[in-house]
Amino acid sequence: MTKPPLDLFNDRLPNKPYFSDDLHFGVRIAGKERAILAKYIQFNQPHAMFWLGFDVDRTGAAIDWSDRNAPAPTLTITNPENGHAHLLYALETPVRTAPDGKMKPLRYAAAVENALRKKLEADEGYSGLICKNPNHGHWKIAVWQPELYTLDWLADSLDLSAANDKEIVADYGLGRNCTLFDKTRKWAYRAIRQGWPEYEQWLQACYERASAYNLQFPSPLDENEVNGIAKSIAKWTHSNFDEASFKKYVEDTHSSYIQSLRGKKSRGGGRKKMPEDKILAIKEMVSEGMSYREISKLENVSIGFISKHCK
């Protein structure tokens, strides 16, 4: 690490962080110069995660990570009154929390984060928005690992090869970003075909839908993160989905099945077993966000048939 951890912490703060001196009164937003004086502060950027942060609510939280064979945190910020602490792990490369259509890095980071949370036995309800401010004199600060972590380095300590350690919790930490991205993306694939709206109207629709999904989390994401995810989805779908290209996609990938079925009907014959490749194609269309009604018309099958094979 080229800088002392506290300097690194301050350099990585958002320009206008959330902060609080008393969590009973909620959080406010202000310039870094004001927020850095508070007891609690937002420690990650709105669209990038520079730190993996964990809330450990037990006495000895700042030191018992070693008893659990967890990697050493970069910083521990401890409440001297009860021994509870926030543990921060500094990342060499920040994780984009509003990916431009690239989910693999975010999913990997979410899996690492969740595996580390389980090893530390940290609070699953922690929102990750703010932490105890290491600049404030009320807290006790300790530095344990001076080198910046890569996700692979952390993963080596967590044995992500085990199937259970690849789990992503849908409503915790980066898992919320993955969940929100997936749910909004799948909705968008269907919704954009309802009138093919102009971009600004479409962006607003994506934001409203993402905001509604976000409210379903016990600890919702910050509005800036929601906006970033919605913007990423709106931009990609509006650039890649239009009426002409969608019609061409249907003709190129699915019309042969219709022609085949029509040919069989014209020649007569009894009811035959549905080809396996057609069932796979229907499943693919469902995963792409097409509605059962659209697939039913396109593939000349009943909605009940689709439901039966795509549960």
C-alpha positions as CSV (number, residue, x, y, z in Angstrom):
1,M,0.0,0.0,0.0
2,T,1.6,3.3,-1.1
3,K,-0.4,5.4,1.4
4,P,-1.3,4.9,5.1
5,P,-4.8,3.3,5.3
6,L,-6.4,6.4,6.8
7,D,-5.1,8.6,4.0
8,L,-6.4,6.0,1.5
9,F,-9.7,6.0,3.2
10,N,-10.1,9.7,2.9
11,D,-8.9,9.8,-0.7
12,R,-11.5,7.3,-1.7
13,L,-14.5,9.1,0.0
14,P,-17.3,10.3,-2.3
15,N,-17.2,14.1,-3.0
16,K,-20.5,14.4,-1.1
17,P,-20.8,11.5,1.3
18,Y,-23.7,10.6,3.6
19,F,-22.9,11.2,7.2
20,S,-24.3,11.2,10.7
21,D,-23.4,12.1,14.2
22,D,-26.4,10.2,15.6
23,L,-28.0,7.4,13.7
24,H,-31.3,7.9,15.5
25,F,-31.7,11.0,13.5
26,G,-30.8,9.4,10.1
27,V,-28.2,10.5,7.6
28,R,-27.5,13.7,5.7
29,I,-25.4,14.6,2.7
30,A,-22.7,17.3,2.5
31,G,-19.3,18.0,1.1
32,K,-16.4,15.9,2.1
33,E,-14.9,18.6,4.3
34,R,-18.0,18.6,6.5
35,A,-18.8,14.9,6.4
36,I,-15.3,13.9,7.4
37,L,-15.9,15.4,10.9
38,A,-18.9,13.2,11.6
39,K,-19.0,9.9,13.7
40,Y,-20.3,8.0,10.7
41,I,-19.6,8.4,7.0
42,Q,-20.3,6.9,3.6
43,F,-17.1,5.0,2.6
44,N,-17.7,3.8,-1.0
45,Q,-18.4,5.7,-4.1
46,P,-22.0,5.6,-5.5
47,H,-21.1,3.5,-8.5
48,A,-17.9,1.7,-7.3
49,M,-16.9,-0.3,-4.3
50,F,-13.4,0.4,-3.1
51,W,-13.9,-1.3,0.3
52,L,-15.6,-4.5,1.5
53,G,-17.2,-3.5,4.8
54,F,-18.6,-5.7,7.5
55,D,-20.5,-4.9,10.7
56,V,-19.5,-7.3,13.5
57,D,-21.7,-6.8,16.6
58,R,-19.8,-8.7,19.3
59,T,-17.1,-8.0,21.9
60,G,-13.7,-8.6,20.5
61,A,-14.8,-8.1,16.9
62,A,-11.6,-6.3,16.0
63,I,-9.4,-9.2,16.8
64,D,-11.4,-12.5,16.6
65,W,-11.3,-12.6,12.8
66,S,-8.1,-14.6,13.2
67,D,-9.9,-17.2,15.3
68,R,-12.2,-17.7,12.4
69,N,-9.3,-18.1,9.9
70,A,-10.5,-15.0,8.0
71,P,-8.1,-12.8,6.1
72,A,-6.8,-9.8,8.1
73,P,-8.9,-6.7,7.6
74,T,-7.2,-3.5,6.3
75,L,-8.8,-1.5,9.1
76,T,-10.9,-2.2,12.1
77,I,-12.9,0.7,13.6
78,T,-14.1,-0.3,17.1
79,N,-16.6,1.1,19.6
80,P,-14.6,1.2,22.8
81,E,-17.8,1.0,24.9
82,N,-18.9,-2.5,23.7
83,G,-16.1,-3.9,21.5
84,H,-18.3,-4.0,18.3
85,A,-16.5,-3.0,15.1
86,H,-16.6,-2.3,11.4
87,L,-14.0,-4.3,9.5
88,L,-12.9,-2.8,6.2
89,Y,-11.0,-4.6,3.4
90,A,-9.3,-2.3,0.9
91,L,-9.6,-3.4,-2.8
92,E,-6.8,-2.8,-5.2
93,T,-9.3,-2.5,-8.1
94,P,-12.8,-1.1,-7.3
95,V,-15.9,-3.2,-8.2
96,R,-18.4,-1.5,-10.5
97,T,-21.8,-1.7,-8.7
98,A,-23.7,-0.5,-11.8
99,P,-22.1,-2.6,-14.6
100,D,-22.7,-1.8,-18.2
101,G,-24.2,-5.1,-19.0
102,K,-21.2,-7.1,-17.5
103,M,-22.4,-9.1,-14.5
104,K,-19.6,-11.6,-14.1
105,P,-17.2,-9.3,-12.1
106,L,-20.0,-8.1,-9.9
107,R,-21.3,-11.7,-9.2
108,Y,-17.8,-12.8,-8.4
109,A,-17.3,-9.9,-6.0
110,A,-20.8,-10.6,-4.4
111,A,-19.8,-14.3,-3.9
112,V,-16.5,-13.3,-2.2
113,E,-18.2,-10.7,-0.1
114,N,-20.9,-13.2,1.1
115,A,-18.3,-15.9,1.8
116,L,-16.2,-13.5,3.9
117,R,-19.3,-12.3,5.8
118,K,-20.2,-15.9,6.7
119,K,-16.6,-16.5,7.9
120,L,-16.6,-13.4,10.0
121,E,-20.1,-14.1,11.2
122,A,-20.9,-10.4,10.4
123,D,-24.4,-8.8,10.5
124,E,-26.4,-9.9,7.4
125,G,-28.7,-6.9,7.9
126,Y,-25.9,-4.3,7.5
127,S,-26.7,-2.0,4.6
128,G,-23.1,-1.1,3.8
129,L,-23.8,2.5,3.2
130,I,-22.0,4.1,6.1
131,C,-19.4,3.0,8.7
132,K,-17.8,4.3,11.8
133,N,-15.6,7.2,10.6
134,P,-11.9,6.3,11.4
135,N,-11.2,10.1,11.4
136,H,-13.4,10.6,14.5
137,G,-11.8,10.4,17.9
138,H,-14.6,8.4,19.5
139,W,-13.5,5.2,17.8
140,K,-10.5,3.0,18.3
141,I,-8.6,2.3,15.0
142,A,-6.2,-0.5,14.1
143,V,-4.4,-1.4,10.9
144,W,-3.8,-5.1,10.2
145,Q,-3.1,-5.5,6.5
146,P,-1.1,-2.8,4.7
147,E,-1.4,-4.3,1.2
148,L,-4.4,-3.8,-1.0
149,Y,-6.5,-6.9,-1.6
150,T,-7.5,-8.4,-4.9
151,L,-10.7,-10.4,-5.0
152,D,-8.6,-13.5,-6.0
153,W,-6.4,-13.0,-2.9
154,L,-9.5,-12.9,-0.7
155,A,-11.0,-15.8,-2.5
156,D,-7.9,-17.9,-1.8
157,S,-8.6,-17.5,1.9
158,L,-12.2,-18.4,1.5
159,D,-12.0,-21.5,-0.7
160,L,-14.6,-20.4,-3.2
161,S,-14.3,-23.8,-5.0
162,A,-16.8,-25.1,-2.5
163,A,-20.3,-24.9,-4.0
164,N,-21.9,-23.3,-1.0
165,D,-19.3,-20.5,-1.0
166,K,-20.4,-19.4,-4.4
167,E,-23.7,-18.4,-3.0
168,I,-25.0,-14.8,-3.5
169,V,-27.5,-13.6,-0.9
170,A,-30.1,-11.7,-2.9
171,D,-30.7,-9.0,-0.3
172,Y,-27.2,-8.5,1.2
173,G,-24.4,-6.3,0.1
174,L,-23.4,-6.6,-3.6
175,G,-26.0,-9.4,-3.9
176,R,-28.6,-6.6,-3.9
177,N,-26.9,-5.1,-7.0
178,C,-27.0,-8.4,-8.8
179,T,-30.6,-9.0,-7.8
180,L,-31.8,-5.6,-8.8
181,F,-29.9,-5.7,-12.1
182,D,-31.3,-9.1,-13.0
183,K,-34.9,-8.3,-12.1
184,T,-34.9,-4.9,-13.8
185,R,-33.1,-6.3,-16.9
186,K,-35.7,-9.1,-17.3
187,W,-38.5,-6.7,-17.0
188,A,-36.9,-4.3,-19.5
189,Y,-36.6,-7.0,-22.2
190,R,-40.4,-7.4,-22.2
191,A,-41.4,-3.8,-21.4
192,I,-39.5,-2.1,-24.1
193,R,-41.5,-3.9,-26.8
194,Q,-44.7,-2.2,-25.5
195,G,-44.6,0.8,-27.8
196,W,-40.8,1.2,-28.2
197,P,-40.5,4.4,-26.2
198,E,-38.1,7.3,-26.7
199,Y,-35.0,7.1,-24.6
200,E,-35.8,9.7,-21.9
201,Q,-39.2,8.1,-21.3
202,W,-37.7,4.7,-21.2
203,L,-35.0,5.8,-18.8
204,Q,-37.6,7.1,-16.4
205,A,-39.6,3.9,-16.7
206,C,-36.5,1.8,-15.9
207,Y,-35.7,4.0,-12.9
208,E,-39.2,3.7,-11.5
209,R,-39.2,-0.1,-11.9
210,A,-35.8,-0.5,-10.3
211,S,-36.8,1.8,-7.5
212,A,-39.9,-0.3,-6.8
213,Y,-37.8,-3.5,-6.7
214,N,-35.2,-1.8,-4.5
215,L,-37.8,-1.1,-1.9
216,Q,-38.4,-4.8,-1.5
217,F,-34.9,-5.2,0.2
218,P,-34.7,-5.1,4.0
219,S,-31.9,-2.6,3.5
220,P,-32.4,-0.8,0.2
221,L,-29.6,0.4,-2.0
222,D,-28.7,4.1,-2.1
223,E,-30.7,6.0,-4.8
224,N,-27.5,6.8,-6.7
225,E,-26.8,3.0,-7.1
226,V,-30.4,2.4,-8.2
227,N,-30.1,5.2,-10.7
228,G,-26.8,3.8,-12.1
229,I,-28.3,0.4,-12.6
230,A,-31.4,1.7,-14.2
231,K,-29.4,3.9,-16.6
232,S,-27.1,1.0,-17.5
233,I,-30.1,-1.2,-18.4
234,A,-32.0,1.6,-20.2
235,K,-29.0,2.6,-22.3
236,W,-28.2,-1.0,-23.3
237,T,-31.8,-2.1,-24.1
238,H,-32.6,1.1,-26.0
239,S,-29.4,0.7,-28.1
240,N,-29.9,-3.0,-28.8
241,F,-33.6,-3.5,-28.9
242,D,-35.8,-1.9,-31.6
243,E,-38.8,-3.1,-33.5
244,A,-37.0,-3.9,-36.7
245,S,-34.1,-5.8,-35.1
246,F,-36.6,-7.7,-32.9
247,K,-38.6,-8.9,-35.9
248,K,-35.4,-9.9,-37.7
249,Y,-34.3,-11.8,-34.6
250,V,-37.6,-13.7,-34.5
251,E,-37.4,-14.5,-38.2
252,D,-33.7,-15.6,-38.0
253,T,-34.0,-17.8,-34.9
254,H,-37.5,-19.1,-34.6
255,S,-39.5,-19.1,-37.8
256,S,-38.2,-22.5,-39.0
257,Y,-40.1,-24.2,-36.2
258,I,-43.4,-22.6,-37.3
259,Q,-42.7,-23.6,-40.9
260,S,-42.0,-27.1,-39.8
261,L,-45.2,-27.4,-37.8
262,R,-47.2,-26.0,-40.7
263,G,-45.7,-28.5,-43.1
264,K,-46.6,-31.4,-40.7
265,K,-50.1,-30.2,-40.3
266,S,-50.6,-29.8,-44.1
267,R,-49.4,-33.4,-44.6
268,G,-51.7,-34.7,-41.8
269,G,-50.7,-37.3,-39.2
270,G,-51.4,-37.8,-35.6
271,R,-50.2,-35.9,-32.6
272,K,-46.4,-36.2,-32.3
273,K,-44.0,-35.6,-29.4
274,M,-42.6,-32.0,-29.2
275,P,-39.0,-31.9,-30.5
276,E,-36.5,-31.4,-27.6
277,D,-34.7,-28.6,-29.5
278,K,-38.0,-26.7,-29.7
279,I,-38.6,-27.0,-26.0
280,L,-35.1,-25.7,-25.4
281,A,-35.8,-22.8,-27.8
282,I,-38.9,-21.9,-25.8
283,K,-37.0,-22.0,-22.5
284,E,-34.4,-19.7,-24.1
285,M,-37.1,-17.2,-25.1
286,V,-38.6,-17.3,-21.6
287,S,-35.1,-16.6,-20.1
288,E,-34.7,-13.7,-22.6
289,G,-37.8,-12.1,-21.1
290,M,-40.5,-12.9,-23.7
291,S,-44.0,-13.3,-22.3
292,Y,-45.8,-16.6,-22.5
293,R,-48.4,-15.0,-24.7
294,E,-45.8,-13.8,-27.2
295,I,-44.1,-17.2,-27.3
296,S,-47.5,-19.0,-27.6
297,K,-48.3,-17.0,-30.8
298,L,-44.9,-17.3,-32.2
299,E,-44.4,-21.1,-31.6
300,N,-48.1,-22.1,-32.0
301,V,-48.2,-23.8,-28.6
302,S,-50.5,-23.3,-25.6
303,I,-49.6,-21.1,-22.7
304,G,-50.2,-24.2,-20.5
305,F,-47.5,-26.1,-22.5
306,I,-45.0,-23.3,-21.9
307,S,-45.8,-23.1,-18.2
308,K,-45.4,-26.9,-17.9
309,H,-41.9,-26.9,-19.4
310,C,-40.6,-23.6,-18.0
311,K,-41.4,-23.9,-14.3
